[in-house]
Amino acid sequence: MDVLISGASIAGPALAYWLGRYGHRPTIVEVAPQLRTGGQAVDFRGPLHMGILEKMGVLDELRAVQTHGKAMRFVDEHGERQMEWPADAAGGDLEVFRGDLSRIICAAATDTEFLFGDRIAAMDETPNGVDVTFDSGLQRAFDLVIGADGVHSGVRRLAFGPDAQFVKHLGYYVAGWAVPNEWNLTPDHLWHNTPGRMIGVSGDHTDPSRAAALAVFASPELSYDRHDPAAAKNILRAEFRGTNWLAPRLLAELDSADDVYFDQICRVDVPEWSRDRIALVGDAACGATIGGQGTGTAVVSAYVLAGELAAAGGDHRVAFPHYAERISRFAKGTQKGGDTTGRFMAPQTARGIRMRNYINNQQWFLNLTFKIASSRSTNLKLPAYPL
């Protein structure tokens, strides 16, 4: 079948890889002009995640570029440690930069056609397929269309409805941008809190001259143009004005930053993951901005969706419901980890910051936390789909 996938981050290329293995003809359309580089580190946990990466033949390449985990260290305005998660706890079984992961999976999807700098403008379902019109004016017909385009999925908006129906704001925003490593930082995360805000920085393990800034702040849902970097920069400057420690220097680098990530911390809840010949996978179906093991879930979901299509002989009417039934409970379980991420990173009171620091400095609490996270990422039994 000819299958159009929207999104070239993680879920889309992983799905394309498996569709190609099953003999289908995947096409990925990506609004960015090329693969996005950089990004924050993402991790995989447990035998389920690692087993699928091994089946895809990318595990050795990912291990060659892994970051080996980073300690998370909260400090006061003088740089004195207040709380710390050790690197072996924070990084899971495998941690890599999102850009490296996307590049390696895209390279593995050798049977895939890529359309960069374009996106789906309209879809018209017919008895035999989906007629797609792209922003560029290109028109083509596909047997199936899959939305793998993140929490603000364009496919979901066109086929299911606007974000307001499915995206729940969790009270925080998160941002990231590149900065020079003028402090000789190690790759460990250094984070500083004031009530309702966190700003921090970590060095790049591949290039000692580079570092990455990260910011989180509490806020009601904001009205701004998500595609306007200047709007995001202005919001960040206003929110962190007056914050001490390294904040003034990190914020000054926004002037020259050309790839600022900025989004709400949110959760995606879609009751039905497919409609006729259109389906959703990864964050588009059941996403969490941060802390919900979304990367591992995306890889697992792509494997299951392609496998169910193969098991059903390509009949989407059978495969799509089976895919959702098999994966939705698991995905919603891992997603729960993202519900408290904002409150953990930026408690809204000074007392909340002190309590967070105290309890997370207790070894028994860390052991319990990561035991729960590990159980969520392994709580799924998958069939051996025939290749």
Secondary structure as GFF3:
##gff-version 3
##sequence-region A 1 387
A	DSSP	beta_strand	2	6	.	.	.	ID=ss1
A	DSSP	alpha_helix	11	21	.	.	.	ID=ss2
A	DSSP	beta_strand	25	30	.	.	.	ID=ss3
A	DSSP	beta_strand	41	44	.	.	.	ID=ss4
A	DSSP	alpha_helix	46	55	.	.	.	ID=ss5
A	DSSP	alpha_helix	59	64	.	.	.	ID=ss6
A	DSSP	beta_strand	72	75	.	.	.	ID=ss7
A	DSSP	beta_strand	81	85	.	.	.	ID=ss8
A	DSSP	alpha_helix	87	90	.	.	.	ID=ss9
A	DSSP	beta_strand	94	97	.	.	.	ID=ss10
A	DSSP	alpha_helix	98	108	.	.	.	ID=ss11
A	DSSP	beta_strand	113	116	.	.	.	ID=ss12
A	DSSP	beta_strand	120	126	.	.	.	ID=ss13
A	DSSP	beta_strand	129	134	.	.	.	ID=ss14
A	DSSP	beta_strand	139	142	.	.	.	ID=ss15
A	DSSP	beta_strand	144	147	.	.	.	ID=ss16
A	DSSP	alpha_helix	154	159	.	.	.	ID=ss17
A	DSSP	three_ten_helix	163	165	.	.	.	ID=ss18
A	DSSP	beta_strand	167	180	.	.	.	ID=ss19
A	DSSP	beta_strand	189	194	.	.	.	ID=ss20
A	DSSP	beta_strand	197	204	.	.	.	ID=ss21
A	DSSP	beta_strand	207	218	.	.	.	ID=ss22
A	DSSP	alpha_helix	229	239	.	.	.	ID=ss23
A	DSSP	alpha_helix	247	252	.	.	.	ID=ss24
A	DSSP	three_ten_helix	253	255	.	.	.	ID=ss25
A	DSSP	beta_strand	261	268	.	.	.	ID=ss26
A	DSSP	beta_strand	274	275	.	.	.	ID=ss27
A	DSSP	beta_strand	278	280	.	.	.	ID=ss28
A	DSSP	alpha_helix	283	286	.	.	.	ID=ss29
A	DSSP	alpha_helix	294	311	.	.	.	ID=ss30
A	DSSP	alpha_helix	316	335	.	.	.	ID=ss31
A	DSSP	three_ten_helix	336	340	.	.	.	ID=ss32
A	DSSP	alpha_helix	341	345	.	.	.	ID=ss33
A	DSSP	alpha_helix	350	360	.	.	.	ID=ss34
A	DSSP	alpha_helix	363	378	.	.	.	ID=ss35
###
